[in-house]
Amino acid sequence: MTTYAPDTYSGFGHQPEAIVGNVHARVLHTGLKASALVTSGWVAIGILAAIAIIGQQPKLLCMITPMAAVLVWARRAEVPEVAVEVAVPRPRVVEGDEVVFAVKISAVGSPARWVDVEFQLGSGLQPVEDSPLRHIVGADNEEATEIEFLGRAFEFGTVSPKGMTVRVMGPYGLYGRDYRFTLVAPIRVHLQSPKTRTTLSPSQFRAESGTHLSRQRGDGCEVADFRPFRPGDNPRQINVKVSNRRGDLWIAQRHPDRGADLVLVIDTDDDSSNIRRVAQATLALVDLHLQVHDRVGVLFAGMGFHWIEASMGRLHRHRIVELILELQGNSSAAGRKARSFPDRTLPPNAIVVAFSPLSNRRSRTMLAEFRQHGFTVSVVDTLPPSLDLYADNVAGRLGARIYRLEREANRAELAAIGVNVVRWRHDLSLEQVIRALRLGQRNRGGRR
């Protein structure tokens, strides 16, 4: 909320600043401003005065004298001043939701009968149908007048209104006072992450319990095998049916449920057209694996690196979402510059899934190093095939073939060292991509 009162500035053109809550406002007070009627009146008076002087017509001068007196009186009349308060009740919305901007206007001193308020929406916001962005109201010094402006958030990330203009008109609407607000209200617009049911298949697990079925033997629900009872075994593991059939004591061995570590690598050098679906895929995988009690870490790699350590819980998800919103449209915020990311920072036995167009040699080298150090690495190639743009001439077709060969060579280079590469075409859903990743993980090694 930002509050503006006339005593926060002095003089023409002064720009006071107010920061209250989540709205930053810069106010420009332009002083008294004549309306179009006053300007036209003075122009007409000047023309008639010139005609009267040149034509020596004193009666015409007598006619325009009252008009000039009225305009002079209107200029000296007091124009009310107002106090303005701006607030954003919901600074966090989901993409497609309406954002409410609450404006309160109260008069300082004499009441204002005519207050023209016009609101300007910024990028990422669009007008709502049947909700005007301009209101003409009255303001009293006893009770504030409340106005609500609506905007619809259609682009995820951080959006903000552009500004607001408040014009207070004096008697008969001849002169007014303008207040121009430059508003900066950071509104977080969250994505609607798609729902998916398929989790990635880890090859190694943590010692903590989770929901992934391990190939090891221990306490769990899934029966793995039966063996004869030995001294020291837990009597609760004795299976009555098998013991009766065998005529001796037999116990049931089970597969324990274990947790896993997932590391998502986001290439911030990706094209802006892919940022949206990469962000949706990231949030979907984060939500799904946090629900099954896996630890999730996110590495943003581009000009630099920003690492969110693998953890669990709602607060951890909030950190990931905040960084995704900050990096949308600002890949330079990816962190410190470095030649390579130290793989010792990653959790041992973690699943590494990267979303990358594979156009950056630095990213390919980093993923190859992860694989060489024993991590299970999968890459989702997010660059869509757009080679038909070069099919008009021979040079274009030749360039498209060279480009295609370079792409295939990059994928083959990673596949040769055991990296699972899946191409994400526009006709594939996220569920299909995750199933392809899971199938590739199984083909490169089972669970242990």
Phi, psi and omega in degrees: 000137175237138183240133180233131177230154184300334183280004178273000178214168175208132176095161181285134175080001179290141184239086177287156177243145178223128177234106179226117181074234186248017181238127176252128184231136170245126188250131174243115179262117186267004180075194180288141181224130181284146177281173179295330179294319179294317179299316178295322179297316179293325176296316179295320179296319179297318180294316180293323178295320178295320178295320181294321181289315181292319181273000179053059180240092181294333180295324179293324176295323178295329181288323184273347180298315177299324179297316178295323179295321179295318180293323177293318178298319180296327179292326181274349180291151183282129174260124184299153173251153185230158171249134186241137178231127182240136180214151174244102184298324182238093180283358177232123180224169175260149182306127183099348179281163177270139178254130183258129173247111183267125181240129176242131181235129177226145181279146175249108185093236182287146180296152177252119183276338185225107177235117181260115183245123179234128184251136178247124178275147180267187178293144184089355178236142177228153182296153176262137181299140181062026176228096184291154178258014178219131180226144173244116186226175172250154182232135179245157180273354180263319182226130183286145176270126184257134178229142177239128174250139184245141173220147181255127179277117182245002181224126183288156183125212178248120180241165182204148174292158182276314182174187182206142178240127178241120179244122179256120182266144178275197180301133177064011176067026182274321179233150181219171179234126184258139172235118180250120183254129168259108188260138172232100180239097182294109180252123181274119179254114184269154179277152170270097184290137180292151180273134176220150183248347186267121176265159176288150185263108180284150177265334177225157189231165172275166180286340181285156179286151179204215182238001179272136182279122181264154176279350180287170179253137181175202180280129179187194181253326183281126180285129179259315184193173176236146177211162180295153179290136178238154177300133182101348178287155179287122180298338180290344179274359180291128177265117187293317184294314180293322179297318179294323181287325181274342182077015180210170181281126177232144178246158178259124173269141187233160175270125178283153175268122186238161176263162182229168176246131179239131176240121178258127179252120181250119177278108183283355173276006180295157180294148184297333179290341180261351184301321185296308184288330175294319178296319178297317179296320179298313180295323180296316179292322178298312181297316184294315184282333173291329178292330180264019172066036171264152173273135184235130173238152182231132177242117175264116185239129177198243172292340177211195182230140172227115187250125171255114186299144182297129180201187181227170173103167181292322180297323178294319177298321179298320178298317181295315181297318181299318181289324177296319179292324179289324183278349179295115181079005180216070183292343179291348179275016185286359174117200185286153177276136178202156180286324182212159179261129181292118183291343178294345179286333182288149177295145178298144177061027181279152171274127180251120177237122183247138172252108187208147173281356180059028179264352182252122181296326180297320179292319179296320179295321179296316180294323178295322178294321176301316181293320180294337178267013170097005179278149173278110188246131173232143182235131173258111180284109186268358182279118182285150176287113181231045184276349181290349179290341184254018186267014183275334183219176183293317180298322179294317178295322177294317177297323179294321179294318178297318180296319180294321179294321177297320179295316179295324178293321178296317179292320179293326178296320177286321180295331182293334180259011174097016178271129179276118183247126179237129178274129181259094176281163183291340180271002179258136176276169179296323179299319179293323179294318180295321177295323177295321176297317181295320179295319178295325177294320179293323180291337181260008177149140180274185179278153180232000000 
